Amino acid sequence: MTFGFRWKHLVVASTIALGALTAAPVASLADEQFFPLQSYRVGPYAAGGSGFFGGFIDYLNLINIRDGGVNGVKLTWDEGETQYEVERGVEVYERLKSHPGVAAWNPLSVGIAYAMIDRITQDKTPLITINHGRTDSTDGRVFPYVFPLLLNPYSETSGIVNYIAGQVGGLDKLKGKKIVVLYHGSPYGKETIPIYELLAQKYGFEVQQIEVPHPGVEQQSQWLTIRRAKPDYVVLRGWGVMNPVALKTAAKVGFPVDHIVGNVWSNSEEDVLPAGDAAIGYTAITTQASGQNYPIVQEIVKTVYGAGKGNLEDKNRIGSVYHNLGIVNGILNVEAVRIAQEKFGHRTLTGDEVRWGFEHLQLDPAHVEKLGAKDLFHSINVTWDNHEGDGYVTFQRWDGKKWNVVSDWIAPDWALLRPIIEKSSEAYAKEKGVTIRTSEATPVVN
Amino acid sequence: MGDFDLSFFIEVLVGGLLSGVMYALVAIGFVLIYKTSGVLNFAQGPLLLFAALTYVSLIERGIAAPLALVLVFAAMALIGIAIERTVLTPLANRPPITLFMATLGLAYVVEGSAQLLWGGQVHALDLGVSDTPFDVYGVFVSRFDLFAAGVAGLMVAALIAFFQFTRVGLSFRAAAADPYAAGAIGLRLHAILATAWIAAGFVALVAGLLWGARLGVQFSLSLVVLKALPVLVLGGFDSILGAIVGGLIVGASEKLAEVYIGPFFGGGIEIWFAYVVALVFLLVRPAGLFGRVQVERV
């Protein structure tokens, strides 16, 4: 074999490879919608990450296998491991943002989401922060590309207070009651401090807010303080290891577990299982029910896991809180794409077009039932200026083996919260020089 | 603050002291390595995670608890020997900061291996000891914390007896006092170091099980080292007794501070208050309460 012969081969091979590289994006643009996933399957929050991203991928897989994609547009994704670290999340963003056909970002991390807001706004791609994120991003006038779908922290607070009111006999019976909020010592944990104060003032209950320093492996002093305060209820606004430690320490100081109400990040199996018997009777808020008794979950089991394409290694985790949250997140993303396709055509959409889809994501209970998700979640009604979409909440109680729903769907007090949200978002707009939208027309990015 | 409630004060104090014992359990693992090789082993937390995760994973696979304990101890011994052979021996006579950085890297390797091997799920660990409190003249005391204190007491007694009354223990002390002289008189330093790592692995296993029963066996277990560091500064890096006394002081002071001073700062002060206490001790007594004062000729 001569050098010249090898050289010719090299030129031919390079030409073919170059052709393939340049042709690939065009092909994928034609019929693929891409979901970049900043997942975390190792590190301290791996259990939540693997459940959520597992559920999300399972749903995308279902749409591809069952329907051949959304109107023929195949759904694709790629994962970048973040370990829940902001720097890694941003690095994954920079790495994947150039992929053709990016639909939306779904980091499931407050820190990563905060770090991405300016970037995704410039790049005109939606950022989905289901059940979390900054509360004022609900205001689509100021945050056109951010969507805290279903539940923002203020709505969560209102939902919890409404639930406690139901337990004591009505909102008027809250007067004179005492509620302690035990919160994680982080921006996430502190986000609801003012709204608890406001609701306490409005309804006449006393509130005491106690911080647990991160990560929360020791809470003896906080729970002794709680026992001395003799509250009627404790709201647990925890994260990660803080949750089981809170439940165990509550038992250790003799505080009744059935008077502890967990927030949306204290509501998973991972939060209660390590606490053992101390968690039996514990109640927590959720936007989506857990379990496999929903047509869409059963279809995923049959179609996706039946085809050997399920994302969870441990099939016992199918239907867990995080897995079902991932499925609901998948439904919302896919339906936003579907809605946008009806306006812009059955093709690969730009991020800005998918943003339009999210701003018209209106699924009433009948539509949710048609999707096979009746009772899995209630409904959503996103508009150009309301990016949360008025999600309903429900409450579930741990019986030692599984969560059981113990309430109806409850509506937070959105009318009360909206002016507070707008005040905050308008202050943000002023600080950042953001032009406030006045209609659903395509936002101007400064 | 209202009227002073003595029984509440005692309850906070007792709770703090018992928490301090848990911190000391972790700190003792650091002490064993530092005592023999002068290395602050940053991998002690991940070793603790590895031990607990391996134990609970074996139990979940139907292996009986006593056999699982033996298997995990054997695994920890192998890891200890491997660390000595592949990390510490090649870096012998390097500056302490090099060895410290090596253990820092080791921490990530052990953490990653634990999750790679057993997954990232959260596991419950039931040691069969209830965490319900009992009432002693109006003061609630946790059964589990008392059990942990008993285990810690037994372990410290065993370690002190080992160092004071056995030939291997004597070799340890000789190697710690002067490794060159110990080598010159024929002591096998490699074997001593490997034994120290095995002992630290055993301590990691005990601490991992007790902390795992309290937190659940999960990645955050490796973060309990944050609780051990002020204990080491306070008690001295090379004293087992110091680790216990340091743990008690840190546990009691941080709890009392959180309850009585915390409200003036908006709460959440205990995590840094422990370090403030440690820093104050560091300024007054740099070697810690029980640490060996080293004088070097320059």
Interface residues (C-beta under 8 A of the other chain):
Chain A: R41 V42 G43 P44 Y45 A46 A47 G49 S50 G185 Q209 I210 E211 V212 P213 H214 P215 V217 E218 Q220 S221 Q222 L224 T225 R228 G240 V241 P244 V245 K248 A251 K252 V253 G254 E270 L273 P274 A275 G276 A278 E313 D314
Chain B: D5 F8 E11 V12 G15 G16 S19 G112 Q115 G119 G120 Q121 V122 H123 A124 L125 D126 D131 T132 P133 F140 S142 F144 D145 W211 R214 L215 G216 V217 Q218 F219 S220 L223 V224 K227 E254 K255 L256 E258 V259 G262 G266 G267 G268 I269 E270 I271 W272
